[in-house]
């Protein structure tokens, strides 16, 4: 009988796993509609008073996304005012959803990586994740790896999708 050889284990693929870079910390959303009349109408005086009396300490050391769950037309200054209130307590504040928050965290983090370790290597960006890695993070990782990697694939070693191959020199 022929011996079974695990070619995946023997390959020289470098795995780039975005889950390894997932920033630890609690993520929360602040819904501006809670301070709008019937969730839709912003009355400036009442809005400012509600923010003034709100307990912002509950967001201590958390990552915060500010959004509005209704179709209300909210002026930009309203989100900015909420951000100013929560900023002294939060680790990071963004306008948008939790996915926008995660994308922002990854953008910040991926900018600090030295990609030269992947010079002339076949790289696979691991696709399956137990953590919520946004598509934008995968795109940014591929963009940052491209100047260095010989090739870039996405997925798992046993079923990778080729994304990029550098021109032969």
Number of C-alpha atoms within 10 A of each C-alpha: 3 4 5 6 8 8 10 11 10 8 10 11 16 17 18 21 16 21 15 9 14 15 12 8 10 12 18 16 19 20 19 21 19 15 19 20 12 11 16 18 14 20 11 12 8 13 19 15 11 14 15 12 8 11 11 16 12 11 20 15 16 18 24 28 22 23 18 21 14 15 9 15 10 17 9 9 9 15 20 14 14 21 20 12 17 25 19 14 18 19 16 18 21 21 19 17 19 20 16 16 23 23 20 18 18 22 15 11 14 17 12 8 12 10 16 13 12 19 15 13 17 19 26 24 24 19 18 13 11 6 10 13 19 17 11 16 19 20 12 16 21 21 11 17 23 20 15 19 23 18 22 25 23 21 15 15 20 9 9 15 15 13 13 16 13 13 7 5 3
